[in-house]
Amino acid sequence: MIKESYDVVVVGAGPGGTSTAKHLAEKGINVVVFEKRQEIGAPKRCGEGLSASTVKLLGQKIPKRCIAQKIDGAIIYAPNGKSIEINYGKTVGYIVERKLYDKWLAEQAAKKGAKIIAKAEVKDVVKENGFIKGVAVNWEGRKYKIKSKVVVAADGVESTIARKAGLDTVNKLINIDSGYQYEMSNIYLEDPHKIYFFFGNEIAPRGYIWIFPKGKDRANVGIGICGSFGKKTAREYLREFVEKHEWLRNGSILEANAGGIPVGGFLKNMVLNGFLVVGDAAHQVNPIHGGGMKEAQIAGRIAAQVIAEALEKGDVSAKSLEKYNKIWWRERGKELEKVQKLREVVERLSDEDLNFLADNLRGEDLINFTHGKGLAKLAKILLKKPKLAKLAKHLLL
């Protein structure tokens, strides 16, 4: 079932890995994806939100079975309880079931000709004459050495393959959030078609609490914080939040998930000879909300394009694959860098400052900020308070 050699080996069957494989297979390239877990998409470590604009951008027609809830807006709460509501009056996003969505993405790659193999753990890379020439993988009690022309690391935030290959992917602690989430049932949601965000340094230091509905009385209830900012763990902060709200407190916990979330620290170089990295493993995540499904799939498309060109030329050196860096930074990196600046400003605001912003911003402004737009307006508002002038200047650098 496993062949001795492939054109491309992809490590990890998350959205980034299967996106890379699908686009390669469409070009007739012989590609295999190894996933160490026994089930693709499980366990989930994600709020599971995906915007309608992203689905359109990716050209996807997601099956109904993968969609738990349609979303038509959001409600954002400041520390003092003041809320900003965004209501589009139409579907602008989805809460998906990652255990089904990720598997569906893998199916799409398989249908295009990619080979997908679960419970196959890549233990190391094979190096020859300065090039990555394959991988060592354990599958169903046997050890294999698989040859390839290119290896793609898409093995998530804890990526070990990139480091084994010799690529420096170490991130600063300030750029990694600690996440904890419950999937809860039998809770009360005022509007199950809105996503909810709660800000405040007392409830979520340098972060926020989210509620992503998956039905009228079921939702992902999670938190993301910077561990070095908080006095307690993410789990403790989340548990306290749930206990303080009766509409959550009486609910049941169907699932608990935890994990690290990269929120910045984008890599200037993501390639080596015969090797590149995509998705969470390359820190390709929106720094303000921690979403990585969109970024991973875009990166997979770009990676496949560059790899296909390199294979056609017969040159998979780092110099040839360097085009991946250039395209990704042009298409996504510059925008995400602006969003990282926004995150760096927001994390320094007191609850008083956050309440001040809630009085001066509209819902549309918040949406723009997540795309790195409208930061000049935010800077102008911050300048109204002299003590925030330094932060305003940081936004405009």
Secondary structure, DSSP 8 states (H G I E B T S, - for coil): ---SEEEEEEE--SHHHHHHHHHHHHTT--EEEEESSSSTT-S--S--EEEHHHHHHTT----GGGEEEEE-EEEEE-TTS-EEEEE-SS--EEEE-HHHHHHHHHHHHHHTT-EEEESEEEEEEEEETTEEEEEEEEETTEEEEEEEEEEEE---TT--HHHHHT------GGGEEEEEEEEEES---S-TTEEEEE--TTTSTTSEEEEEESSSSEEEEEEEE-TTT-SS-HHHHHHHHHHH-HHHHTSEEEEEEEEEEE-S---S--EETTEEE-GGGGT-S-TTT---HHHHHHHHHHHHHHHHHHHHHT--SHHHHHHHHHHHIIIIIHHHHHHHHHHHHHTT--HHHHHHHHHH--HHHHHHHTTT--HHHHHHHHTTSGGGHHHHHHHH-
